[in-house]
Amino acid sequence: MNFRAVRAIYLFEMARTWRTLMQSIVSPVISTSLYFVVFGAAIGSRIAEIDGVSYGAFIVPGLIMLSLLTQSIANASFGIYFPRFTGTIYELLSAPVSPFEIILGYVGAAATKSVVLGLIILATAGLFVPLRIAHPVWMLSFLVLTAVTFSLLGFIIGIWADGFEKLQVVPLLVIIPLTFLGGTFYSVNMLPPFWQTVTMVNPVVYLISGFRWSFYEIADVSVGVSVTVTLGFLALCLGAVWWIFNTGYRLKT
Amino acid sequence: MIQAEDRRFHQHAGVDWAIASPAPALRHRQGVGCAALRYSVHRIRRADATITGVAPIISVSNLSKTYASGFQALKSINLDIRRAEIFALLGPNGAGKTTLISIICGIVNPSEGAVSVDGHDIVAAYRTVRSMIGLVPQELTTDAFETVWATVTFSRGLFGKPANPGYIEKVLKDLSLWDKKDSKVMTLSGGMKRRLLIAKALSHEPQILFLDEPTAGVDVELRKDMWQVVRTLRASGVTIILTTHYIEEAEEMADRIGVIAKGEIILVERKDELMRKLGKKQLVLQLHNRLTGIPPNLAVYGLEVNADGSELMYTYDTRAERTGISALLKDLSTAGIVFTDLNTTQSSLEDIFVDLVRKSK
């Protein structure tokens, strides 16, 4: 195991966060705070409690998840795409590192950034709405698991993309709609029966449901199903990454 | 400002212009010796083994590469690289130079064949192999937003070496980049970026250094400075493989020269051997009367007559103590052979290279 290489990649990626502090941390925190102000304080005060939780507090897990998903994908996809774009990927490919070590470095850094961002947003939310975390260990576990899984997805997108536009396609056209329709701002139980069934196809429902359960012990689906679906998606992403390195897809000719 | 930095590198490298003056040009009469130079690679390798008695540091066996598009970049390449030598790989664009290097370094997957480095297979023992190799790519691919220090330190870590600020400092000083250590890469000149790529390649103290057209787009002065850096590396025991379009670079730097064209190695030869074979010149005499054969008293000169007997050709070594021209002219007079005109022809390594490449098509 080339730990020094993992460390080098990890620190290199984390250094990028500090260079782009506005983009990496401040910008998502501000935009999420605006959600709290608008939906939590302004509109939220006129909406009834959901399962005994004020609307402002109800949307906190979903908004954290929204930032976590988009930032995990953005950080990891950019991290691997940029060396491909500039050509510096040659160094990574010619270094004595295994695919696992490369993943550990890039995905580890992207997930770290996302988790830190999630915790900052959580702390920020505490300034606007009353928070209660019933299962802090589960909350952290969901946070880390989701960050790692979607950082892996971001890594795959970074390998797949052949232009900056494609880096944006999946987060903008897939992840954000799925998150908005995945119960960020409402409980799935509030939907008509038909749409309740349809929405179960959306994997983000399970992430938000499990994460919200760790806060308020209320969930649209059982926590066991949430964990299983998340682990299943993680396994899917790991399989895709294994295939990428095994075939050299978009990395080696 | 940028030019001033490049000049400081030049001064630091301490180039002695007397030492760095161009080596004697490799000369050969056009066409002569080309066939003789076209050894089979297997014969060359056997000869090398006999001469050196030392296992090659890189051994390429029957290496082929066909890209997904169907283009065959390499066709059953066989090549041995000796320890601590400077091997120049010459070839036109698209000949397969970069593909060959990329396969050895792990960037491109081979289609067939095997490569071993210091006895280790490049696939099975990729960690061992890659930690021995440094690569300076052809393109100026750098992390634009990083500082010089950060990017070189990153390279060392990536190759599994423990942090060694002292060594990185030495490398940067040797390449006259020390005063730029805190500058962002994007602010460097082209010459400095090229040196930075060398610094990154050297950061993990490799035993083998690949330089893929290291002086492409570099001005003549800086090019000579880089040659000096390469010589210093070789003196420290580093094996260097460089690809180049510049024949003079191969003449100046290489211990051995290989020519690749259309994915095939068409020549591998020691430079001094090439010098011996190519360092010849031809004297052509236009005869007054056509000759049907060489008179016996002139047999010692190894003369050739053209098809219609109107020209007499004498090939001689320009570097020999005596060329034999005076004696020949005297003996021609004695033999009653009168000539109306004379001229000499001489071809450079470049001519030979072009000829080889053309014939390989």
Interface residues (C-beta under 8 A of the other chain):
Chain A: N2 R4 A5 R7 A8 I9 L11 F12 A15 R16 R19 T86 G87 T88 Y90 E91 L92 L93 S94 A95 P96 V97 S98 G248 K252 T253
Chain B: Y67 A68 C105 G106 I107 V108 N109 Y126 R127 T128 V129 R130 S131 I133 L135 P137 E139 T141 T142 D143 A144 F145 E146 A150 T153 F154 S155 R156 G157 L158 F159 G160 K161 P162 K200
